[in-house]
């Protein structure tokens, strides 16, 4: 009898646990449910041909984000009027968004709103529906009244079952009361824990997340931070581009080398050697070279100096005699004048010989520009024809590219640096002789050349006569995955971006041609795609 009663008590305890679990969990209706982003505040969206609007419920306030539909550019100078359950109201602009006091959002339910947006004289009407799941705050995912209704039946059933079990314990006796009471306490604790585990929490701040299908959910505030921009795709015909390796070289007419004609020892000019990047003018003295004298050269020079000194002494005495005889007419005046000229010539030759021993060679700048390269050190021995300085005009640069095919001179060209900068080029000429089985081609850089340097590698794009049909996108739209697949992000909804694999080929320095993977009239991310790729 006691054994049967204990079994009944145990079954009653398990029944209490099951009932509590049944009330603590959500409903068992597993039918189709609307897809809601996890931890996202209640929101609604609408779009037209011009504008895209997202309304987010934040407690008793409605935050409105307004963008251009085609470019995803924020609209901050619009007038937004809202038809609410409490009548018409005007939203106020605030830090890239519009805000509206909405105390009616604190009640659960679905609210149908009508937004009238006026931008630059154009008026657009956008209907939006926002579903508040419940609770005093719009950010709560489960209302507190529902939670109370979940806990009250479980508590009542547990108390009733506890009363019946207590009567059974009295019948069984004190010896059996302790283990059965422990079992009852565990059942009630389990039921209470399950109910508390199902207590809803307020969702976290909206954040960018990636779904299992690869789509990225990016709330509008984060889109502002990422600076996301889009464009509407169009199919057209574009000339096919040929991609060539190239490097930046100085303009031959605006650059030059400073070299020593003879070997000698370098010494700095007044003011010292010019540093790298120093601006110099044509004719400036950049260094001095003192040629060394060999022993045999020094001996010959001394012998020559002795001979000149002897001739100067002889002619000088002759001039002295002629000067004493000339006044008396003993010698003609012309003879005195010739002796004086001969003496002056000997002195000039003697002075030039002395200067040849003392004066170094001055190395001057052949053109105006900046010092691009230089290795001058005081006391260094400069070899003949050695480059001491390389002067480049930074405003006049060329690009040398290598092509395996002869290209027409009239074709347009552009170049792109390693950091993504695009340069416009003009054709200057191509070589007649092959270099490593390729043809060198020269282009001049048009426009601003700040930040470029000689020797920098670039990629040159030359338009060919062949035309291809496809969609032209900025290179910033293209993202490459870890397996080498190229893809772009399509803006499928106001806060949703879907990756699409594509087949791309170079078009020019700024664009690529998409021949497969996306369709016309789709919104593709043109700026910030690399940031979307890092969202996890």
PyMOL commands that set and color helices and strands:
alter all, ss='L'
color gray80, all
select helices_A, chain A and resi 2-24+103-106+144-172+174-197+220-226+252-254+295-326+333-358+475-477+529-533
alter helices_A, ss='H'
color red, helices_A
select strands_A, chain A and resi 43-47+51-58+61-68+79-84+87-90+92-94+97-101+109-119+122-132+209-210+216-217+229-232+235-250+255-259+264-267+279-280+285-290+361-364+369-374+381-382+387-392+397-403+413-416+422-430+439-446+457-474+479-480+486-493+496-501+503-506+511-516+523-527
alter strands_A, ss='S'
color yellow, strands_A
deselect
rebuild
show_as cartoon
